């Protein structure tokens, strides 16, 4: 068993950048959902789905912000909590479902 300190290298930075890219992609999806919902006149269903997409985007943004902060402040950050991972996945899947309903 090795007693040497673990050298994480650039892995925390790559993970932080991946969270930023995913957040940017989520932002683009939310903006496109708003555009789709308001294109050709706003309907009640479109507005509700648009508001839901925005709320899901904010939820994902919250999880990503906390994870990016944890990765930036510690050379060896704690593992992502299962509840945060679950929240990120649920927000992403629900936003995709809302976007699919808006398109069709």
Number of C-alpha atoms within 10 A of each C-alpha: 3 5 5 6 6 8 9 10 9 9 12 18 15 12 14 20 14 14 18 16 12 16 19 13 12 23 17 13 19 25 16 15 28 20 12 17 23 14 11 8 8 12 12 9 12 20 16 13 21 26 16 17 26 20 15 23 23 16 17 24 21 16 19 21 16 13 21 19 12 18 22 14 9 10 13 14 13 10 9 14 10 9 10 16 15 12 17 20 13 15 22 20 13 16 25 17 14 20 21 11 13 18 10 5
